[in-house]
Amino acid sequence: AGRAKRPRGGGRQLEAGMRGILITCNMNERKCVGEAYSLLGEYGDLLYGPEQFSDHEERLSGSEREEDEDDVEAALKKEVGQIRASTEQKLRRFQSVESGANNVVFIRTRGIEPENLVHHILKDMHATKKKKTRVILRMLPISGTCKAFMEDMKKYTETFFEPWFKVPNKGTFQIVYKARNNSHVSREEVIKELAGIVGSLNPENKVDLNNPQYTIVVEIIKNVCCLSVVRDYVLFRKYNLQEVVKSSKEDAQQNPSSLTEDQNLKVVKPETEEEEEKSSKEVKQENK
């Protein structure tokens, strides 16, 4: 009866208030979800420890179980506890939900920081040059979601941007925007309004389209606006898992955190031998 009354999706569709990871792929969404679970599970266990599940039955001793057999009320409580434990098990650390767009998978997260996890994955793949996925293209952390209407986005981001851009915090930034299955929001208006909010939080925040400290990711799907503020967006090839392992020899020998700005600009371009010798000024112009 509960399932019958529940609206289509029943908490399994992307909606405002969710946090997670937005993943793009090329046609094979089912395989993409499988790869995502495997990759996120591997690094999630490394960063946060093995996932824990509650099991009501395991907490009951043998004598308690026997007593429950003869006590209707206790048996009922036991059954409720089992249902609750089963529900808790379904609230996994990573849970796929319907994104609302083709070739886009959304993995809802619980109890973790999407930005830190995805950055750790990309940093490791960038350093090791080990390809770990076949169908996953980009993996973007989504730290906040709101309704995809201008007033909602303005109100939400005034608070959302504070950890990075409110005095005394500051930094250079760019805004990258993508809308899917949505035609009522203007790209130019969104970028203008959000950039204005960043500037109002601290006038020292400056736009940098070449190699910013922070990239504000705006992904709109239907009536949901997905937001995040990420680091090393240029260095990690726009958070593309296929491209991040394709770096120059110089890039492969150095740790991302030790690269200078000019080196960062060089490694994000798919260079030939001749292009590697171009000046930093030329590379900046190409990127722009």
C-alpha positions as CSV (number, residue, x, y, z in Angstrom):
1,A,0.0,0.0,0.0
2,G,2.9,2.3,0.8
3,R,4.5,1.7,-2.5
4,A,1.2,2.3,-4.3
5,K,0.7,5.7,-2.7
6,R,4.3,6.8,-3.2
7,P,4.9,9.1,-6.2
8,R,6.9,7.8,-9.1
9,G,10.6,7.8,-8.1
10,G,9.8,7.5,-4.4
11,G,13.0,9.3,-3.3
12,R,15.0,7.7,-6.1
13,Q,14.9,10.8,-8.3
14,L,17.3,13.8,-8.2
15,E,15.6,16.5,-6.2
16,A,16.5,19.7,-4.3
17,G,18.3,19.0,-1.0
18,M,20.4,16.1,-2.2
19,R,24.2,15.9,-2.2
20,G,26.2,13.5,-4.3
21,I,28.2,12.9,-7.4
22,L,27.1,13.7,-11.0
23,I,28.6,11.4,-13.5
24,T,28.4,11.6,-17.3
25,C,28.9,8.6,-19.6
26,N,28.5,7.6,-23.2
27,M,25.2,5.6,-23.7
28,N,25.8,2.8,-21.3
29,E,24.3,4.1,-18.1
30,R,23.9,0.7,-16.4
31,K,27.6,-0.1,-16.7
32,C,28.4,3.5,-15.6
33,V,26.5,2.9,-12.4
34,G,28.4,-0.3,-11.8
35,E,31.8,1.4,-12.4
36,A,30.7,4.3,-10.1
37,Y,29.8,1.9,-7.3
38,S,33.1,0.1,-7.7
39,L,35.3,3.2,-7.9
40,L,33.5,5.1,-5.1
41,G,33.4,2.1,-2.9
42,E,37.2,1.6,-3.3
43,Y,38.1,5.1,-2.4
44,G,35.3,5.5,0.1
45,D,36.6,2.6,2.2
46,L,40.1,4.1,2.0
47,L,39.1,7.5,3.2
48,Y,36.2,6.7,5.6
49,G,36.7,3.1,6.5
50,P,34.5,0.1,5.5
51,E,30.8,0.9,5.3
52,Q,28.9,-0.2,8.5
53,F,25.4,-1.6,8.6
54,S,23.2,-2.1,11.6
55,D,21.7,-5.6,12.0
56,H,19.0,-5.9,14.7
57,E,19.1,-9.7,14.7
58,E,22.9,-9.9,15.4
59,R,22.3,-7.8,18.6
60,L,19.9,-10.3,20.0
61,S,21.4,-13.2,22.0
62,G,20.1,-16.7,21.6
63,S,18.1,-16.6,24.9
64,E,16.4,-13.3,23.9
65,R,15.4,-14.9,20.6
66,E,13.8,-17.8,22.4
67,E,11.9,-15.5,24.7
68,D,10.7,-13.5,21.7
69,E,9.2,-16.7,20.3
70,D,6.8,-16.9,23.3
71,D,6.0,-13.2,23.6
72,V,3.7,-11.7,21.0
73,E,4.6,-8.1,21.9
74,A,8.3,-8.8,21.9
75,A,8.0,-10.7,18.6
76,L,6.2,-7.7,17.1
77,K,9.0,-5.4,18.3
78,K,11.6,-7.7,16.9
79,E,9.9,-7.6,13.5
80,V,9.7,-3.8,13.6
81,G,13.4,-3.7,14.5
82,Q,14.2,-6.0,11.5
83,I,12.3,-3.8,9.2
84,R,14.1,-0.7,10.5
85,A,17.5,-2.5,10.1
86,S,16.6,-3.4,6.6
87,T,15.7,0.2,5.8
88,E,19.0,1.4,7.3
89,Q,20.9,-1.0,5.1
90,K,19.2,0.5,2.0
91,L,20.5,3.9,3.0
92,R,23.8,3.1,1.6
93,R,26.8,5.4,1.5
94,F,26.3,5.6,-2.3
95,Q,22.9,5.2,-3.9
96,S,22.1,5.7,-7.5
97,V,19.0,7.9,-8.2
98,E,17.3,8.9,-11.5
99,S,19.1,12.0,-12.8
100,G,16.4,13.1,-15.3
101,A,18.8,13.3,-18.2
102,N,20.2,10.8,-20.7
103,N,23.9,9.8,-20.2
104,V,23.9,11.3,-16.8
105,V,24.0,9.3,-13.6
106,F,23.6,10.8,-10.1
107,I,25.0,8.9,-7.1
108,R,23.5,10.2,-3.9
109,T,26.0,10.3,-1.0
110,R,25.5,10.0,2.8
111,G,28.0,10.8,5.5
112,I,30.8,11.9,3.2
113,E,32.1,15.1,1.5
114,P,31.6,14.7,-2.2
115,E,34.3,17.3,-3.0
116,N,37.0,15.7,-1.0
117,L,36.3,12.2,-2.3
118,V,36.2,13.1,-6.0
119,H,39.3,15.3,-5.6
120,H,41.1,12.4,-4.0
121,I,40.1,10.1,-6.8
122,L,41.3,12.5,-9.5
123,K,44.5,13.3,-7.7
124,D,45.4,9.6,-7.3
125,M,44.6,8.9,-11.0
126,H,46.5,12.0,-12.1
127,A,49.5,10.8,-10.1
128,T,49.4,7.1,-11.0
129,K,48.1,7.4,-14.6
130,K,46.2,4.3,-14.0
131,K,42.9,4.1,-15.9
132,K,40.2,2.6,-13.8
133,T,37.0,3.2,-15.8
134,R,35.8,2.6,-19.3
135,V,32.4,4.3,-19.7
136,I,32.6,7.0,-17.0
137,L,33.6,10.4,-18.6
138,R,33.3,13.2,-16.0
139,M,32.8,12.9,-12.3
140,L,31.6,16.1,-10.6
141,P,30.9,16.4,-6.9
142,I,27.6,18.1,-6.0
143,S,27.7,19.7,-2.6
144,G,24.3,21.4,-2.8
145,T,21.1,21.4,-4.8
146,C,18.2,23.8,-5.0
147,K,15.3,24.5,-7.3
148,A,16.4,25.7,-10.7
149,F,14.7,29.1,-10.6
150,M,16.8,32.3,-10.5
151,E,15.4,33.5,-7.1
152,D,16.0,30.1,-5.5
153,M,19.5,30.0,-6.8
154,K,20.4,33.5,-5.7
155,K,19.0,32.9,-2.2
156,Y,20.7,29.5,-1.9
157,T,24.2,30.5,-3.2
158,E,24.4,33.6,-0.9
159,T,25.0,31.1,1.9
160,F,26.5,28.2,-0.1
161,F,29.4,30.2,-1.4
162,E,30.5,31.6,2.0
163,P,33.1,28.9,2.9
164,W,35.2,29.8,-0.1
165,F,34.5,33.4,-0.9
166,K,33.2,35.3,2.2
167,V,35.7,37.6,4.0
168,P,38.3,36.7,5.1
169,N,38.3,33.9,2.5
170,K,38.9,34.9,-1.1
171,G,40.2,33.5,-4.4
172,T,40.1,33.6,-8.1
173,F,37.2,31.8,-9.8
174,Q,35.4,30.9,-12.9
175,I,31.8,29.6,-13.4
176,V,31.1,26.7,-15.7
177,Y,27.4,26.1,-16.7
178,K,25.5,23.3,-18.2
179,A,21.7,22.9,-18.5
180,R,19.9,19.7,-19.6
181,N,16.2,19.4,-20.2
182,N,15.6,23.0,-19.1
183,S,14.8,26.0,-21.2
184,H,13.5,28.5,-18.7
185,V,16.9,29.5,-17.2
186,S,19.3,31.9,-19.1
187,R,23.0,30.9,-19.0
188,E,24.1,34.5,-19.2
189,E,21.8,35.6,-16.4
190,V,22.9,32.7,-14.1
191,I,26.6,33.4,-14.6
192,K,26.1,37.2,-14.1
193,E,24.0,36.8,-10.9
194,L,26.3,34.2,-9.3
195,A,29.4,36.1,-10.1
196,G,27.8,39.1,-8.5
197,I,27.1,37.2,-5.4
198,V,30.7,36.0,-5.2
199,G,31.9,39.6,-5.6
200,S,29.6,40.8,-2.9
201,L,30.9,38.3,-0.4
202,N,34.4,39.7,-0.9
203,P,35.4,42.4,-3.4
204,E,38.9,40.7,-3.7
205,N,37.4,37.7,-5.4
206,K,38.4,37.9,-9.0
207,V,37.5,36.1,-12.2
208,D,40.2,34.0,-13.8
209,L,39.3,32.1,-16.9
210,N,42.8,30.5,-17.4
211,N,43.7,28.8,-14.1
212,P,41.4,29.8,-11.3
213,Q,41.8,28.6,-7.7
214,Y,38.1,27.6,-7.6
215,T,35.7,26.6,-10.3
216,I,32.0,27.0,-9.6
217,V,30.2,24.1,-11.3
218,V,26.5,24.8,-12.1
219,E,24.7,21.8,-13.5
220,I,20.9,22.2,-14.2
221,I,18.8,19.2,-14.9
222,K,15.1,19.8,-15.4
223,N,14.0,21.8,-12.3
224,V,17.0,21.0,-10.1
225,C,20.2,23.1,-9.9
226,C,23.3,21.2,-8.8
227,L,26.2,23.2,-7.4
228,S,29.8,22.7,-6.3
229,V,33.0,24.6,-5.8
230,V,36.0,22.5,-6.9
231,R,39.8,22.9,-7.0
232,D,42.2,21.9,-9.8
233,Y,39.5,21.9,-12.4
234,V,41.9,22.9,-15.1
235,L,44.7,20.6,-13.9
236,F,42.4,17.6,-13.7
237,R,41.0,18.1,-17.2
238,K,37.6,19.4,-16.2
239,Y,37.3,16.4,-13.9
240,N,37.3,14.0,-16.8
241,L,38.5,10.5,-15.7
242,Q,39.5,9.5,-19.3
243,E,41.6,12.6,-19.9
244,V,43.2,13.0,-16.4
245,V,45.5,10.0,-17.1
246,K,46.7,11.5,-20.3
247,S,49.4,13.9,-19.2
248,S,52.8,15.1,-20.4
249,K,56.0,13.5,-19.1
250,E,56.7,16.4,-16.9
251,D,53.2,16.1,-15.4
252,A,53.7,12.4,-14.7
253,Q,56.8,13.1,-12.7
254,Q,55.4,15.8,-10.4
255,N,52.8,15.9,-7.6
256,P,49.8,18.1,-8.5
257,S,50.2,20.2,-5.4
258,S,53.8,21.1,-6.3
259,L,53.0,22.4,-9.8
260,T,53.3,26.1,-10.5
261,E,50.6,28.0,-12.3
262,D,52.5,28.0,-15.6
263,Q,53.0,24.2,-15.3
264,N,49.3,23.7,-14.5
265,L,48.4,25.6,-17.7
266,K,50.8,23.4,-19.8
267,V,49.6,20.0,-18.5
268,V,45.9,20.7,-19.2
269,K,46.5,20.9,-22.9
270,P,46.9,17.7,-25.0
271,E,50.4,18.8,-26.1
272,T,52.6,17.6,-29.0
273,E,56.3,17.8,-28.7
274,E,56.3,21.2,-30.5
275,E,53.5,22.6,-28.3
276,E,55.3,21.8,-25.1
277,E,57.9,24.4,-26.1
278,K,55.4,27.2,-26.4
279,S,55.6,30.1,-24.0
280,S,53.3,30.4,-21.0
281,K,51.7,33.4,-22.6
282,E,50.7,31.5,-25.7
283,V,49.3,28.6,-23.7
284,K,47.2,31.1,-21.6
285,Q,45.8,32.6,-24.8
286,E,44.9,29.2,-26.2
287,N,43.1,28.2,-23.0
288,K,41.2,31.5,-22.9
